[in-house]
Amino acid sequence: MRLVIQRVSSASVTVNDKVIASIQKGMLILVGFEAADTMDGMEKICGKISRLRIFADSDGVMNLSNTEIDGEYLVVSQFTLHAETAKGNRPSYIRAARPEQAIPLYEHFLKTLGEVANKKVQSGEFGADMQVALVNDGPVTIIIDTLEKN
C-alpha cells in the first residue's frame, strides 16, 4: 500500500460536477494498493496515520496529530501511485491491484481508519473520474509505502 498524506486546510472531491466529499482542516490521503497487499496490518497503518504528528502546536512545532486537533479525513483511491516509469515514457500500472482486490482493501481501509481514529472518514468514489481540490497547509506531504521500510 502506498499512501500520500497531505496536511490540508480544506479538500474536496467532485464527480460529474457534484461535490461528493469535503473536509476542512485535516488530512487528504491518497491511497494505492498493489497486488502484494493484504488486509493484514491495516490497524497498524491506520493507527500510525491517526497518530502522525504533522500539525503545529502552540509553539509552531509539528507536534500534534490529526486526532489531537480534531481534524477530518478525506481518502481517495489512486492506483497511479504504483506507476512504473523506469522504461519508456508511458507509465505501467502492472503492480497496481486489480479492482476485484483493491475495492475490498479500500473499503477495509476506510472502515479501519474510521474505527481507529474514532472519526467519520470522507471518501472519493473508487474508479470514478474525480477532481480533487485541496489547500495543502504548509505544504506538508508525507509518503508511506507499507512494503518498504521507511
KOLBATI-523962 format. One record per residue (C-alpha): residue in three letters; residue number from 1; z, x, y; chain. Coordinates in steps of 0.02 Angstrom, whole numbers, always signed. Example, Ala and Ser with C-alpha at 12.3 -4.5 7.8 and 13.67 -1.06 7.14 Angstrom:
REM KOLBATI-523962
ALA	1	+390	+615	-225	A
SER	2	+357	+684	-53	A
This chain:
REM KOLBATI-523962
MET	1	+0	+0	+0	A
ARG	2	-46	+66	+169	A
LEU	3	+39	-3	+324	A
VAL	4	+7	+20	+509	A
ILE	5	+159	-39	+606	A
GLN	6	+141	-65	+792	A
ARG	7	+283	-99	+912	A
VAL	8	+219	-240	+1020	A
SER	9	+274	-342	+1168	A
SER	10	+155	-478	+1107	A
ALA	11	+23	-505	+973	A
SER	12	-84	-647	+906	A
VAL	13	-215	-688	+776	A
THR	14	-362	-802	+811	A
VAL	15	-479	-878	+679	A
ASN	16	-627	-986	+730	A
ASP	17	-570	-989	+912	A
LYS	18	-398	-1055	+863	A
VAL	19	-237	-954	+878	A
ILE	20	-157	-966	+706	A
ALA	21	-8	-850	+735	A
SER	22	+76	-766	+881	A
ILE	23	+234	-668	+919	A
GLN	24	+322	-594	+1067	A
LYS	25	+423	-432	+1056	A
GLY	26	+423	-361	+880	A
MET	27	+307	-283	+752	A
LEU	28	+125	-310	+712	A
ILE	29	+100	-249	+535	A
LEU	30	-74	-216	+464	A
VAL	31	-62	-203	+275	A
GLY	32	-192	-149	+149	A
PHE	33	-170	-150	-39	A
GLU	34	-258	-38	-164	A
ALA	35	-290	-60	-349	A
ALA	36	-141	+52	-396	A
ASP	37	-16	-58	-302	A
THR	38	+108	-171	-390	A
MET	39	+249	-284	-334	A
ASP	40	+375	-151	-387	A
GLY	41	+467	-79	-239	A
MET	42	+417	-219	-120	A
GLU	43	+600	-250	-73	A
LYS	44	+624	-65	-35	A
ILE	45	+474	-51	+82	A
CYS	46	+515	-216	+168	A
GLY	47	+693	-155	+193	A
LYS	48	+628	+7	+268	A
ILE	49	+516	-90	+387	A
SER	50	+658	-203	+446	A
ARG	51	+772	-53	+473	A
LEU	52	+640	+60	+554	A
ARG	53	+717	+118	+719	A
ILE	54	+571	+111	+840	A
PHE	55	+644	+7	+982	A
ALA	56	+733	+81	+1132	A
ASP	57	+921	+68	+1154	A
SER	58	+1006	+58	+1325	A
ASP	59	+977	+245	+1349	A
GLY	60	+791	+229	+1316	A
VAL	61	+802	+315	+1146	A
MET	62	+710	+240	+996	A
ASN	63	+868	+196	+903	A
LEU	64	+858	+10	+866	A
SER	65	+772	-86	+726	A
ASN	66	+671	-246	+740	A
THR	67	+820	-334	+660	A
GLU	68	+939	-268	+793	A
ILE	69	+831	-327	+937	A
ASP	70	+796	-495	+851	A
GLY	71	+611	-451	+853	A
GLU	72	+472	-551	+772	A
TYR	73	+347	-503	+637	A
LEU	74	+160	-533	+626	A
VAL	75	+74	-471	+467	A
VAL	76	-114	-456	+448	A
SER	77	-201	-408	+285	A
GLN	78	-330	-270	+314	A
PHE	79	-423	-196	+166	A
THR	80	-514	-74	+281	A
LEU	81	-355	+31	+290	A
HIS	82	-415	+104	+124	A
ALA	83	-585	+159	+188	A
GLU	84	-651	+318	+107	A
THR	85	-751	+416	+235	A
ALA	86	-774	+587	+154	A
LYS	87	-957	+559	+109	A
GLY	88	-1090	+492	+225	A
ASN	89	-1067	+376	+372	A
ARG	90	-1037	+211	+284	A
PRO	91	-855	+189	+229	A
SER	92	-821	+147	+47	A
TYR	93	-685	+24	+2	A
ILE	94	-680	+64	-183	A
ARG	95	-492	+98	-177	A
ALA	96	-451	-70	-95	A
ALA	97	-380	-201	-212	A
ARG	98	-494	-346	-255	A
PRO	99	-441	-516	-185	A
GLU	100	-376	-577	-353	A
GLN	101	-249	-435	-350	A
ALA	102	-224	-418	-162	A
ILE	103	-187	-602	-123	A
PRO	104	-31	-612	-235	A
LEU	105	+28	-443	-167	A
TYR	106	+2	-502	+12	A
GLU	107	+94	-666	-19	A
HIS	108	+237	-574	-105	A
PHE	109	+246	-450	+40	A
LEU	110	+259	-593	+167	A
LYS	111	+393	-682	+66	A
THR	112	+493	-524	+33	A
LEU	113	+487	-465	+215	A
GLY	114	+547	-636	+272	A
GLU	115	+691	-633	+147	A
VAL	116	+743	-453	+182	A
ALA	117	+731	-473	+372	A
ASN	118	+803	-649	+366	A
LYS	119	+665	-698	+486	A
LYS	120	+510	-808	+485	A
VAL	121	+356	-698	+465	A
GLN	122	+195	-749	+553	A
SER	123	+34	-700	+466	A
GLY	124	-153	-691	+480	A
GLU	125	-270	-779	+359	A
PHE	126	-316	-674	+208	A
GLY	127	-503	-639	+201	A
ALA	128	-543	-726	+365	A
ASP	129	-639	-653	+510	A
MET	130	-491	-630	+626	A
GLN	131	-473	-573	+805	A
VAL	132	-308	-483	+828	A
ALA	133	-242	-461	+1004	A
LEU	134	-92	-354	+1045	A
VAL	135	+0	-265	+1181	A
ASN	136	+59	-105	+1097	A
ASP	137	+226	-64	+1178	A
GLY	138	+243	+123	+1208	A
PRO	139	+122	+143	+1123	A
VAL	140	+218	+159	+960	A
THR	141	+117	+159	+799	A
ILE	142	+188	+210	+629	A
ILE	143	+85	+234	+470	A
ILE	144	+165	+215	+299	A
ASP	145	+74	+246	+135	A
THR	146	+182	+199	-14	A
LEU	147	+81	+309	-133	A
GLU	148	+109	+464	-25	A
LYS	149	+275	+549	+3	A
ASN	150	+295	+543	+193	A
